[in-house]
């Protein structure tokens, strides 16, 4: 078993890179920063540290007002964050173990005893004075809520009655959510298969009943077993996808709209669906599942490879070639087909053939402020101006893709953000500049909870000018 001191040293190094501006996922994949055999342990520790970074920094400022050298500071804050972590954080150790192992980590990374002695003395002082120190730092909102002050202030302005609940939800460990492939099985049948394996659910059915979705196909698991061990994983009976994100395909390709599309197909029109910014492909495959269901129900099933492309085609765009590989992997496992193009969706003239789309899904780039429970580094990487800047990009993408949508076609704009600048504000501005856009009913803003991420969506129909 790998020594905790090795993992603490690597975690402190990883977190220091995050604070310098690199995403945690990028750092964890960098073998020069985190060795492969340490990766799993460092990821668990880093998540716990980043969820408590505000408090750790505030404690360090009290305990050591003069900032230590960066490597020492990172290790000290890492240890402090773990000392104040919740018992269910996945990184729970006794105080004695954490202090000793942090001291050993300092010894391993310094040729002198100065650093290890400083860390030892500082951490032991924290343990002696914990109660008084905690009372003092909890007067600091960054420490209390473990988010940057600007983030706290912005949520308080935009969600005056719910901002504390949002911040609390961001501190929760994320649940594992599945999207059952209704083109291959039913929700009830798959739930029974899970029960046979003693896989318990959180009760996602009650959540889905409140979402205005046409077809609930989401299940939230009580625990997170290895995904490949779940029933019929290789056969594509389900995909891992957050419940809120599942609303995108269900709203764009609602039952009512699918009936209209199938009617068009019977008249000889090939249905075209676009998923812009598609990686890793969860929404692409969900769109295909919805189409497969609709055409099968209408007596026009896709039964073989020869049938693909006969009634509909799905095009997925992704600007990042590495991320585009994930789309192909998901399509392959689910035995689906789509045209994947590695292009920038904004530059429509570079990839569009001029044939209008019936439906467009724009899951736009954003600050990811709605998925902080899954990516605890996001809150420390973002800046106050980022939401406005991303909102401007999203509006540009909306206007660009609108040109590729046919008359009476539909476009769903979505972001995994809870900030108004990346949701309601963009919707309002789009309707102001696009006179032939009609807003349809959609879920709107999902606030993060124990069962789903934060998410925003708005549905538009293209009408005569």
C-alpha positions as CSV (number, residue, x, y, z in Angstrom):
1,X,0.0,0.0,0.0
2,X,1.4,3.4,-0.9
3,X,2.4,5.6,2.0
4,X,0.0,8.5,2.7
5,X,3.0,10.8,2.9
6,X,3.6,10.2,-0.9
7,X,0.0,10.9,-1.7
8,X,0.0,14.1,0.4
9,X,3.1,15.4,-1.3
10,X,1.6,14.7,-4.8
11,X,-1.7,16.2,-3.7
12,X,-0.1,19.4,-2.5
13,X,1.7,19.6,-5.8
14,X,-1.5,19.0,-7.8
15,X,-3.4,21.6,-5.9
16,X,-0.6,24.1,-6.3
17,X,-0.9,23.7,-10.1
18,X,-4.7,24.2,-9.9
19,X,-4.2,27.4,-8.0
20,X,-1.8,28.5,-10.7
21,X,-4.6,28.0,-13.3
22,X,-4.6,24.4,-14.5
23,X,-7.7,22.2,-14.3
24,X,-7.4,19.3,-11.9
25,X,-8.3,16.7,-14.5
26,X,-5.4,18.0,-16.7
27,X,-3.0,17.9,-13.7
28,X,-4.0,14.3,-12.8
29,X,-3.3,13.1,-16.3
30,X,0.1,14.7,-16.3
31,X,2.6,11.9,-15.3
32,X,5.3,14.5,-14.5
33,X,3.0,15.8,-11.7
34,X,1.2,12.8,-10.5
35,X,2.6,9.3,-11.1
36,X,0.0,6.8,-12.4
37,X,0.2,4.6,-9.3
38,X,-0.7,7.6,-7.2
39,X,-3.5,9.0,-9.4
40,X,-6.5,7.4,-7.7
41,X,-5.5,8.4,-4.2
42,X,-4.4,11.8,-5.2
43,X,-7.7,12.5,-6.9
44,X,-9.7,11.5,-3.8
45,X,-7.5,13.7,-1.6
46,X,-7.5,16.6,-4.0
47,X,-11.3,16.6,-4.1
48,X,-11.5,16.8,-0.3
49,X,-8.8,19.5,-0.2
50,X,-10.4,21.7,-2.9
51,X,-13.8,21.4,-1.2
52,X,-12.2,22.9,2.0
53,X,-9.6,25.2,0.4
54,X,-11.3,28.4,1.6
55,X,-11.2,27.3,5.2
56,X,-7.7,25.9,4.9
57,X,-6.3,29.2,3.5
58,X,-8.0,31.2,6.2
59,X,-6.6,29.0,8.9
60,X,-3.1,29.2,7.4
61,X,-3.3,33.0,7.4
62,X,-4.1,32.9,11.1
63,X,-1.5,30.3,12.0
64,X,1.3,31.7,9.8
65,X,0.6,35.3,8.7
66,X,3.8,35.4,6.8
67,X,3.2,33.2,3.8
68,X,5.6,30.3,3.6
69,X,7.4,29.2,0.4
70,X,4.9,27.9,-2.2
71,X,5.6,24.2,-1.8
72,X,5.5,24.4,2.0
73,X,2.3,26.5,1.8
74,X,0.6,24.1,-0.5
75,X,1.4,21.1,1.8
76,X,0.4,23.0,4.9
77,X,-3.0,24.0,3.4
78,X,-3.5,20.5,2.1
79,X,-3.1,19.1,5.5
80,X,-5.3,21.7,7.1
81,X,-8.0,21.1,4.5
82,X,-8.0,17.4,5.3
83,X,-8.1,18.0,9.0
84,X,-11.3,19.9,8.7
85,X,-12.9,17.6,6.1
86,X,-16.2,15.8,6.7
87,X,-15.9,12.1,7.8
88,X,-17.6,11.0,4.5
89,X,-15.2,13.0,2.3
90,X,-13.4,9.8,1.1
91,X,-10.2,11.1,2.7
92,X,-10.8,10.5,6.4
93,X,-7.7,9.9,8.5
94,X,-7.0,10.4,12.2
95,X,-5.5,13.7,13.2
96,X,-2.4,12.0,14.4
97,X,-1.9,10.1,11.1
98,X,-2.4,13.2,9.0
99,X,0.1,15.4,11.0
100,X,2.8,12.7,11.0
101,X,2.4,11.9,7.3
102,X,2.4,15.6,6.4
103,X,5.7,16.0,8.3
104,X,7.1,13.0,6.5
105,X,6.0,14.5,3.2
106,X,7.8,17.7,4.1
107,X,11.0,15.8,4.9
108,X,10.8,14.0,1.6
109,X,10.7,17.2,-0.4
110,X,13.2,19.3,1.6
111,X,16.9,18.9,2.2
112,X,16.6,20.7,5.5
113,X,14.5,20.1,8.7
114,X,13.1,23.7,8.6
115,X,10.1,22.9,6.5
116,X,9.1,19.7,8.4
117,X,9.6,21.4,11.8
118,X,7.4,24.3,10.7
119,X,4.6,22.1,9.4
120,X,4.8,19.9,12.5
121,X,4.6,22.9,14.9
122,X,1.8,24.7,12.9
123,X,-0.4,21.6,12.6
124,X,0.0,20.7,16.2
125,X,-0.9,24.3,17.2
126,X,-4.0,23.9,15.1
127,X,-5.0,20.8,17.0
128,X,-4.5,22.4,20.3
129,X,-6.4,25.6,19.4
130,X,-8.9,24.1,17.0
131,X,-12.1,25.3,18.6
132,X,-11.0,29.0,19.0
133,X,-9.4,29.1,15.5
134,X,-12.5,27.6,13.9
135,X,-14.7,30.1,15.5
136,X,-12.5,32.9,14.2
137,X,-12.2,31.7,10.6
138,X,-16.0,31.1,10.4
139,X,-16.5,34.8,10.5
140,X,-14.9,34.8,7.0
141,X,-17.4,33.8,4.3
142,X,-14.8,32.3,2.0
143,X,-13.8,30.0,4.8
144,X,-17.4,29.3,5.9
145,X,-18.7,28.4,2.4
146,X,-15.4,27.4,0.7
147,X,-16.1,29.5,-2.4
148,X,-14.4,32.7,-3.6
149,X,-16.1,35.9,-2.1
150,X,-17.2,37.1,-5.6
151,X,-18.9,33.8,-6.2
152,X,-20.8,34.0,-2.9
153,X,-21.8,37.6,-3.6
154,X,-23.0,36.9,-7.1
155,X,-25.2,34.0,-6.0
156,X,-26.6,36.1,-3.1
157,X,-27.6,38.8,-5.6
158,X,-29.1,36.4,-8.1
159,X,-30.7,33.8,-5.7
160,X,-31.4,35.8,-2.5
161,X,-33.4,32.9,-1.0
162,X,-31.4,29.9,-2.2
163,X,-27.8,31.0,-2.4
164,X,-26.8,29.1,0.8
165,X,-28.5,25.9,-0.4
166,X,-26.6,26.2,-3.7
167,X,-23.3,26.6,-1.9
168,X,-24.1,23.7,0.4
169,X,-25.0,21.5,-2.6
170,X,-21.7,22.3,-4.2
171,X,-20.0,20.7,-1.2
172,X,-21.8,17.3,-1.6
173,X,-20.2,14.3,-3.1
174,X,-21.8,13.8,-6.5
175,X,-24.2,10.9,-7.0
176,X,-24.0,8.4,-9.9
177,X,-26.9,9.0,-12.3
178,X,-27.9,6.6,-15.1
179,X,-29.9,7.2,-18.3
180,X,-31.7,4.1,-19.2
181,X,-31.8,3.4,-23.0
182,X,-35.5,3.2,-23.6
183,X,-34.8,2.1,-27.2
184,X,-33.5,-1.2,-25.7
185,X,-35.4,-1.7,-22.4
186,X,-37.8,0.0,-20.0
187,X,-37.2,1.9,-16.8
188,X,-39.1,-0.7,-14.8
189,X,-37.2,-3.6,-16.3
190,X,-33.9,-2.1,-15.7
191,X,-34.7,-1.0,-12.2
192,X,-35.6,-4.7,-11.5
193,X,-32.2,-5.8,-12.9
194,X,-30.5,-3.3,-10.5
195,X,-32.5,-4.7,-7.6
196,X,-31.3,-8.2,-8.4
197,X,-27.7,-6.9,-8.0
198,X,-28.7,-5.2,-4.7
199,X,-28.1,-1.7,-6.3
200,X,-30.2,0.8,-4.3
201,X,-31.7,3.9,-5.8
202,X,-32.0,7.4,-4.2
203,X,-35.6,7.7,-5.5
204,X,-35.0,9.6,-8.8
205,X,-38.5,8.8,-9.9
206,X,-39.9,11.5,-7.6
207,X,-37.3,14.0,-9.0
208,X,-38.2,13.3,-12.6
209,X,-41.9,13.7,-11.9
210,X,-41.2,17.4,-11.1
211,X,-39.2,18.2,-14.3
212,X,-41.8,18.4,-17.1
213,X,-39.9,15.9,-19.1
214,X,-41.8,13.8,-21.6
215,X,-40.0,10.6,-20.9
216,X,-38.3,10.0,-17.5
217,X,-35.4,7.6,-18.0
218,X,-33.1,8.7,-15.2
219,X,-32.0,6.8,-12.1
220,X,-29.9,8.1,-9.3
221,X,-27.9,5.4,-7.4
222,X,-27.5,5.3,-3.7
223,X,-23.8,4.3,-4.0
224,X,-21.4,4.3,-7.0
225,X,-20.5,0.8,-8.0
226,X,-18.1,0.2,-10.9
227,X,-20.1,1.2,-14.0
228,X,-19.0,-1.8,-16.2
229,X,-20.3,-4.1,-13.5
230,X,-23.9,-2.8,-13.9
231,X,-26.4,-4.9,-16.0
232,X,-25.8,-4.9,-19.8
233,X,-23.2,-2.1,-19.8
234,X,-21.5,-3.6,-22.9
235,X,-24.8,-3.9,-24.7
236,X,-25.6,-0.2,-24.2
237,X,-28.6,-0.5,-22.0
238,X,-27.7,2.6,-20.1
239,X,-25.4,5.6,-20.1
240,X,-23.9,7.6,-17.2
241,X,-25.5,11.1,-17.4
242,X,-26.7,13.5,-14.8
243,X,-30.5,13.8,-14.4
244,X,-30.6,17.5,-15.3
245,X,-28.5,17.0,-18.4
246,X,-31.0,14.3,-19.5
247,X,-33.6,17.0,-19.8
248,X,-31.8,18.4,-22.9
249,X,-32.7,15.7,-25.4
250,X,-36.1,15.1,-23.8
251,X,-37.1,18.7,-24.3
252,X,-35.6,19.3,-27.7
253,X,-37.0,16.0,-29.1
254,X,-40.2,16.0,-27.1
255,X,-43.0,13.5,-27.9
256,X,-45.0,16.1,-29.6
257,X,-42.1,17.4,-31.8
258,X,-41.0,13.8,-32.6
259,X,-44.5,13.0,-34.0
260,X,-44.2,16.0,-36.3
261,X,-40.7,14.9,-37.4
262,X,-41.8,11.4,-38.1
263,X,-44.7,12.8,-40.2
264,X,-42.2,14.8,-42.2
265,X,-40.1,11.7,-42.7
266,X,-43.1,9.8,-44.0
267,X,-43.4,12.6,-46.6
268,X,-39.9,11.9,-47.8
269,X,-37.8,14.3,-45.7
270,X,-34.7,13.0,-44.0
271,X,-34.7,14.4,-40.4
272,X,-31.5,16.2,-39.6
273,X,-30.4,16.8,-36.0
274,X,-27.3,18.7,-34.9
275,X,-25.5,18.5,-31.6
276,X,-23.0,21.3,-31.3
277,X,-20.2,21.1,-28.7
278,X,-21.0,17.4,-28.4
279,X,-18.2,15.8,-26.4
280,X,-18.2,13.4,-24.6
281,X,-21.4,12.4,-26.5
282,X,-23.9,11.8,-23.8
283,X,-26.5,14.1,-25.3
284,X,-25.7,12.9,-28.9
285,X,-26.5,9.3,-28.0
286,X,-29.6,10.4,-26.1
287,X,-30.9,12.3,-29.2
288,X,-30.3,9.1,-31.2
289,X,-32.2,7.0,-28.7
290,X,-35.1,9.4,-28.8
291,X,-35.2,9.2,-32.6
292,X,-34.9,5.4,-32.6
293,X,-37.8,5.1,-30.3
294,X,-40.0,7.4,-32.3
295,X,-39.3,5.8,-35.6
296,X,-39.8,2.3,-34.2
297,X,-43.1,3.3,-32.7
298,X,-44.2,4.6,-36.1
299,X,-43.4,1.3,-37.8
300,X,-40.1,2.6,-39.3
301,X,-37.5,0.9,-37.2
302,X,-33.8,1.0,-37.7
303,X,-33.0,-2.7,-37.7
304,X,-29.6,-2.9,-39.4
305,X,-26.7,-0.9,-40.6
306,X,-28.4,-0.4,-44.0
307,X,-31.2,1.4,-42.3
308,X,-29.0,4.0,-40.7
309,X,-29.3,7.3,-42.5
310,X,-32.5,6.3,-44.2
311,X,-34.9,8.3,-42.0
312,X,-32.6,10.6,-40.0
313,X,-29.0,11.7,-39.5
314,X,-27.3,13.1,-36.5
315,X,-24.2,15.4,-36.8
316,X,-22.0,16.0,-33.8
317,X,-19.5,18.9,-33.6
318,X,-16.5,19.1,-31.3
319,X,-13.6,21.5,-31.5
320,X,-11.3,19.4,-29.4
321,X,-10.0,16.3,-31.3
322,X,-9.1,14.5,-28.0
323,X,-12.5,15.0,-26.6
324,X,-14.1,13.9,-29.9
325,X,-12.7,10.4,-29.3
326,X,-15.1,10.1,-26.4
327,X,-18.0,10.7,-28.7
328,X,-16.9,7.8,-31.0
329,X,-16.4,5.5,-27.9
330,X,-19.9,6.2,-26.7
331,X,-21.4,5.7,-30.1
332,X,-19.6,2.4,-30.5
333,X,-20.7,1.0,-27.1
334,X,-24.3,1.9,-27.8
335,X,-24.0,0.6,-31.4
336,X,-25.1,3.9,-32.9
337,X,-24.0,6.0,-35.8
338,X,-23.5,9.8,-36.2
339,X,-21.3,12.0,-38.2
340,X,-18.6,13.5,-36.0
341,X,-16.9,16.7,-37.2
342,X,-13.9,18.3,-35.5
343,X,-14.7,21.9,-36.1
344,X,-15.6,25.2,-34.3
345,X,-19.4,25.4,-34.3
346,X,-19.3,29.2,-34.5
347,X,-17.8,29.2,-38.0
348,X,-20.9,27.7,-39.7
349,X,-19.6,28.3,-43.2
350,X,-16.7,26.0,-42.6
351,X,-18.7,22.9,-41.8
352,X,-22.4,23.3,-42.9
353,X,-23.5,21.9,-46.2
354,X,-26.4,24.4,-46.5
355,X,-29.2,21.8,-45.8
356,X,-31.2,23.1,-42.8
357,X,-31.5,21.1,-39.5
358,X,-34.8,20.2,-38.0
359,X,-33.4,20.3,-34.4
360,X,-30.2,21.8,-32.9
361,X,-28.8,21.3,-29.5
362,X,-26.3,23.9,-28.3
363,X,-24.7,22.7,-25.0
364,X,-22.6,25.9,-24.9
365,X,-19.1,26.3,-23.3
366,X,-19.6,27.9,-19.9
367,X,-18.0,28.5,-16.5
368,X,-19.3,25.1,-15.3
369,X,-20.6,26.7,-12.2
370,X,-23.4,24.1,-12.0
371,X,-21.1,21.1,-11.7
372,X,-18.8,22.2,-8.9
373,X,-19.7,19.1,-6.8
374,X,-18.1,17.0,-9.6
375,X,-15.3,19.5,-10.3
376,X,-14.4,21.2,-7.1
377,X,-11.5,23.0,-8.7
378,X,-13.8,25.1,-10.9
379,X,-14.7,27.6,-8.2
380,X,-11.0,28.4,-7.7
381,X,-10.2,28.6,-11.4
382,X,-12.9,31.0,-12.4
383,X,-12.8,34.8,-12.3
384,X,-15.6,37.2,-11.7
385,X,-15.6,38.4,-15.3
386,X,-15.8,34.9,-16.8
387,X,-19.6,34.5,-16.7
388,X,-20.2,37.7,-18.7
389,X,-17.5,36.7,-21.2
390,X,-18.9,33.3,-21.7
391,X,-22.4,34.7,-22.0
392,X,-21.2,36.8,-24.9
393,X,-19.7,33.8,-26.6
394,X,-22.9,31.8,-26.1
395,X,-25.0,34.5,-27.7
396,X,-22.7,34.5,-30.7
397,X,-23.0,30.7,-31.0
398,X,-26.8,30.9,-30.8
399,X,-27.0,33.5,-33.6
400,X,-24.5,31.6,-35.8
401,X,-26.4,28.2,-35.4
402,X,-29.8,29.8,-35.9
403,X,-29.0,30.3,-39.5
404,X,-28.6,26.5,-40.0
405,X,-32.1,25.8,-38.5
406,X,-35.1,25.3,-40.8
407,X,-38.3,27.2,-40.5
408,X,-40.4,25.7,-37.6
409,X,-37.3,23.8,-36.4
410,X,-36.3,23.9,-32.8
411,X,-33.1,24.9,-31.0
412,X,-32.3,24.1,-27.4
413,X,-29.7,26.3,-25.7
414,X,-28.2,24.8,-22.6
415,X,-25.3,25.4,-20.1
416,X,-24.1,23.7,-17.0
417,X,-24.1,27.0,-15.1
418,X,-26.2,28.6,-12.4
419,X,-25.1,32.2,-13.2
420,X,-27.7,34.4,-14.9
421,X,-25.2,35.8,-17.4
422,X,-25.0,32.3,-18.9
423,X,-28.7,31.6,-18.9
424,X,-31.6,34.0,-18.6
425,X,-29.6,37.0,-19.7
426,X,-28.5,35.2,-22.9
427,X,-32.0,34.0,-23.6
428,X,-33.4,37.6,-23.2
429,X,-30.7,39.1,-25.5
430,X,-31.2,36.4,-28.1
431,X,-35.0,37.1,-28.3
432,X,-34.3,40.8,-28.6
433,X,-32.0,40.4,-31.6
434,X,-33.7,37.5,-33.3
435,X,-37.2,38.5,-34.3
436,X,-38.1,35.1,-35.8
437,X,-37.3,33.2,-32.5
438,X,-40.2,32.1,-30.3
439,X,-39.5,30.9,-26.8
440,X,-41.2,27.6,-25.9
441,X,-41.8,26.1,-22.5
442,X,-38.6,24.5,-21.0
443,X,-37.4,23.7,-17.6
444,X,-35.2,26.7,-17.3
445,X,-32.8,26.8,-14.3
446,X,-32.0,23.6,-12.4
447,X,-30.4,24.5,-9.1
448,X,-27.8,21.9,-7.9
449,X,-29.1,19.4,-5.3
450,X,-28.2,16.0,-3.9
451,X,-29.7,14.3,-7.0
452,X,-28.6,16.5,-9.9
453,X,-26.2,19.2,-11.1
454,X,-27.0,22.8,-11.8
455,X,-28.1,23.3,-15.4
456,X,-30.0,25.8,-17.5
457,X,-31.9,25.4,-20.7
458,X,-34.1,27.4,-23.1
459,X,-36.0,26.1,-26.1
460,X,-36.7,28.2,-29.2
461,X,-38.7,27.7,-32.4
462,X,-37.9,29.4,-35.7
463,X,-41.0,31.2,-36.9
464,X,-41.7,33.3,-40.0
465,X,-40.1,36.7,-39.7
